[in-house]
């Protein structure tokens, strides 16, 4: 059985350890992570696959912002969707994905860095307006950096990237 003095010493030692850990956490700062992303969401007329001039402008602006990231390649993940109310869903998904991929390549993103994910969009993805029309964003594009060392953490502290392109803090 431990004596009262031993318990008191142990409690003091534990309190000192907790205080030391808290102090070191404060002095070392907290771990901080950030992510750089550019997102595009497009709504096409039903049963069409062509990108409008406005769609191309929105995509080009996002790619232009992503190209400001220094010393990285750009990865594009494209969700090529088709709403269940459209015809030939598989064909629409494939052709929409191909059109976006071709345009991204034209803007300088390497084919090997473009990933197309076909998706069937159900009513969960639809926004019904008061006049009864349905709006669905059939195409989503996420641009992110591919860093040489596998980690882009250095970008969080790069002054060339602040403030115009603000990172997303997860």
C-alpha positions as CSV (number, residue, x, y, z in Angstrom):
1,X,0.0,0.0,0.0
2,X,1.3,3.4,-0.9
3,X,1.7,6.1,1.7
4,X,0.1,9.5,1.7
5,X,3.4,11.2,0.8
6,X,4.0,8.8,-2.1
7,X,0.5,9.5,-3.5
8,X,1.2,13.3,-3.1
9,X,4.5,13.0,-5.0
10,X,2.9,10.9,-7.8
11,X,0.1,13.5,-8.1
12,X,2.6,16.3,-8.3
13,X,4.7,14.5,-10.9
14,X,1.6,13.8,-13.0
15,X,0.5,17.4,-12.8
16,X,4.0,18.5,-13.8
17,X,3.9,16.1,-16.8
18,X,0.5,17.4,-17.9
19,X,1.7,21.0,-17.6
20,X,4.9,20.2,-19.6
21,X,2.9,18.5,-22.4
22,X,0.5,21.5,-22.5
23,X,3.3,24.0,-22.6
24,X,5.1,22.1,-25.4
25,X,1.9,21.9,-27.4
26,X,1.5,25.7,-27.1
27,X,5.1,26.4,-28.0
28,X,5.3,24.0,-30.9
29,X,2.0,25.3,-32.4
30,X,-0.8,23.2,-33.7
31,X,-0.5,21.0,-36.7
32,X,-2.0,22.8,-39.7
33,X,-3.0,21.3,-43.0
34,X,-4.5,23.0,-46.0
35,X,-5.7,21.9,-49.4
36,X,-5.7,23.8,-52.7
37,X,-8.7,23.0,-54.9
38,X,-10.5,24.6,-57.8
39,X,-14.1,23.3,-58.3
40,X,-16.4,23.7,-61.2
41,X,-20.0,22.6,-61.4
42,X,-21.9,22.7,-64.7
43,X,-25.5,22.3,-65.6
44,X,-26.2,21.3,-69.2
45,X,-29.5,21.2,-71.0
46,X,-31.0,17.7,-70.8
47,X,-29.9,15.2,-73.3
48,X,-27.0,17.3,-74.6
49,X,-23.2,16.8,-74.3
50,X,-21.7,20.0,-75.8
51,X,-20.1,22.6,-73.5
52,X,-21.4,26.1,-74.0
53,X,-19.1,29.1,-74.4
54,X,-19.9,30.0,-70.8
55,X,-19.1,26.5,-69.6
56,X,-15.7,26.7,-71.3
57,X,-15.0,30.1,-69.8
58,X,-15.8,28.8,-66.3
59,X,-13.5,25.8,-66.8
60,X,-10.7,27.9,-68.3
61,X,-10.9,30.4,-65.4
62,X,-10.6,27.5,-62.9
63,X,-7.6,26.0,-64.8
64,X,-6.0,29.4,-65.0
65,X,-6.2,29.8,-61.2
66,X,-4.8,26.3,-60.7
67,X,-1.9,27.0,-63.0
68,X,-0.8,29.7,-60.5
69,X,0.3,26.8,-58.2
70,X,4.0,26.7,-58.6
71,X,6.1,23.6,-59.3
72,X,3.1,21.2,-59.5
73,X,1.1,19.3,-62.1
74,X,-2.6,19.6,-62.1
75,X,-5.0,16.7,-61.5
76,X,-8.6,16.8,-62.7
77,X,-11.3,14.6,-61.4
78,X,-14.4,14.8,-63.5
79,X,-17.8,13.6,-62.5
80,X,-19.6,13.1,-65.8
81,X,-23.2,12.6,-64.8
82,X,-26.5,12.0,-66.4
83,X,-29.9,12.5,-64.7
84,X,-32.3,9.6,-64.6
85,X,-34.8,11.8,-66.5
86,X,-32.5,11.9,-69.5
87,X,-32.2,9.4,-72.4
88,X,-29.3,7.0,-72.9
89,X,-27.6,7.7,-69.6
90,X,-24.4,5.6,-70.3
91,X,-23.9,7.4,-73.6
92,X,-24.4,10.8,-72.1
93,X,-22.0,10.1,-69.3
94,X,-19.3,8.9,-71.7
95,X,-19.7,11.7,-74.2
96,X,-19.8,14.4,-71.5
97,X,-16.7,13.0,-69.9
98,X,-14.9,12.9,-73.3
99,X,-15.9,16.5,-74.0
100,X,-14.6,17.8,-70.7
101,X,-11.4,15.7,-71.0
102,X,-10.7,17.0,-74.5
103,X,-11.2,20.6,-73.3
104,X,-9.0,20.1,-70.2
105,X,-6.2,18.7,-72.5
106,X,-6.6,21.7,-74.7
107,X,-6.0,23.9,-71.6
108,X,-2.8,22.0,-70.9
109,X,-3.7,19.3,-68.3
110,X,-2.0,16.0,-69.1
111,X,-4.3,13.1,-70.1
112,X,-2.7,10.9,-67.5
113,X,-3.8,13.4,-64.8
114,X,-7.5,13.5,-65.9
115,X,-9.8,11.0,-64.2
116,X,-13.4,10.6,-65.5
117,X,-16.0,9.1,-63.1
118,X,-19.4,8.4,-64.7
119,X,-22.4,8.9,-62.4
120,X,-26.1,8.3,-62.7
121,X,-27.8,11.2,-60.9
122,X,-31.1,10.4,-59.2
123,X,-33.7,12.8,-57.8
124,X,-31.5,13.4,-54.8
125,X,-29.2,15.4,-57.0
126,X,-32.1,17.4,-58.6
127,X,-33.3,20.8,-57.6
128,X,-37.0,21.3,-58.5
129,X,-38.0,24.9,-59.1
130,X,-41.3,26.4,-58.2
131,X,-42.4,26.3,-61.9
132,X,-41.8,22.6,-62.0
133,X,-38.6,22.6,-64.0
134,X,-35.7,20.4,-62.8
135,X,-32.1,21.6,-62.5
136,X,-29.2,19.2,-62.2
137,X,-25.5,19.8,-62.3
138,X,-24.4,17.0,-64.5
139,X,-20.7,17.8,-64.6
140,X,-18.4,18.5,-61.7
141,X,-14.6,19.1,-62.0
142,X,-12.2,19.2,-59.1
143,X,-8.7,20.4,-59.8
144,X,-6.0,19.7,-57.3
145,X,-2.2,19.9,-57.3
146,X,0.1,16.9,-57.8
147,X,3.2,17.6,-55.8
148,X,6.6,16.1,-56.5
149,X,7.3,14.8,-53.0
150,X,3.8,13.5,-52.6
151,X,2.9,16.2,-50.1
152,X,1.8,19.7,-50.9
153,X,2.1,20.9,-47.4
154,X,4.8,23.4,-48.4
155,X,2.2,25.2,-50.5
156,X,0.4,26.3,-47.2
157,X,3.4,28.6,-46.4
158,X,4.3,29.7,-49.9
159,X,3.7,33.5,-50.0
160,X,3.2,33.4,-53.8
161,X,-0.1,31.7,-53.2
162,X,-1.6,34.1,-50.7
163,X,-4.1,35.8,-50.6
164,X,-5.7,35.4,-54.0
165,X,-6.0,31.6,-53.9
166,X,-7.0,30.8,-50.4
167,X,-6.6,27.2,-49.4
168,X,-9.4,25.1,-48.0
169,X,-8.7,24.3,-44.4
170,X,-10.1,20.8,-43.7
